[in-house]
């Protein structure tokens, strides 16, 4: 039987800088963590998984030993540019060393420039409400492209700008802590401008660069399919969180409600060589007049994967297939850039992983151009407002001793990676 996954399909896992590096003293999240009550379990990122101190290379070797062929990581803006216009050559060299290790191990690299954190100096201007910040991300992109060049196979400008806009500016649960819908929409529009600026800078500095953006695209359904208000609110939520972003990238304009009227953004049209889909689950929307911040729609799906203040949705592999089809309509290759489940006991993750990779195989058979799958995450990490209480890793991490322990899901994913997907249907073996 021929292998269902095309030659060159990437098998990897993902990490992000603040969540694994440790001691990122210069960014807004480090400052945010010092506030009482903002992290659900009361912890702080601290040393994280020790990547900045030298453990990155060992974890990349673990990934390669599992048969992975790629790794998605991000870089910490505050390390690279600790003051506006001053770039830290030692930090650029440290990232170069990590990328060199990945290359030596046979791992292709996807590098994300902005994964939620901002340098402390950027907060003085209003964070993503600052109209000048998109150009600053373009400057960072130029410097990184010139520093690392061919070490990077795929560039991602921004991770989940839709989530960042919602959580930091609309829900008040992330820095800078605003809880106003109008500010969330302004921040989201500015993040689209930042993507365009960074994409143009990367292509200027490195004409061969392959540049994309990573969107979180949950599957959003009406809880009561025939209920007119559930259906109406679902359409609104899906448009704001999913559809508006894809429309903007396709047409080069920021649409309502992110802008009062469609607003042309120079460089936005054609700003992507590929698109990244982060997918965790399904949201069922029910009309709720009390849910003002959610556009009068509560998420009521049951069962759902929840932890503390976060809800990652109902496990629903068909939703991944649907969002891959939808994203591919823009005409660019697609990568699954994050897909995983919060599961400290590793009871759900092995089957979750297999079922979602099956969904990728399904759309590949339909002709959808999916180029790779990155599991979230390689290792347990600091999970933002959840702190250390949410576990997503193929490897469990004892953050006090820094000991790594492979979970059963690591073995399951290794069987898939090493067989290039041929062992997918047998990867679970006899389930416990």
Secondary structure, DSSP 8 states (H G I E B T S, - for coil): ---SS-TT-EEEEE--HHHHS---TTBHHHHHHTSTTSSTTS---TTTT-IIIIIHHHHHHHHHHTT--EEEEE--HHHH-SBTTB--HHHHHHHHHHHHHHHHTT-EEEEEEESS--BHHHHTTTGGG-TTHHHHHHHHHHHHHHHHGGG-SEEEEEE-HHHHHIIIIISSSSTT----HHHHHHHHHHHHHHHHHHHHHHHHH-TT--EEEEEE--EEEESSTT-HHHHHHHHHHHIIIIIHHHHHHHHSEE-TTTSSS-EE-TTTTT--SEEEEEE--EEEEEE-TT-GGGTSEEE--SS-EEETTEEEEB--HHHHHHHHHHHHTTSSEEEEEEE----TTSSSHHHHHHHHHHHHHHHHHTT--EEEEEEE-SB----GGGTTS----SEEEETTTTEEEE-HHHHHHHHHHHTTTTTGGGTT-S--
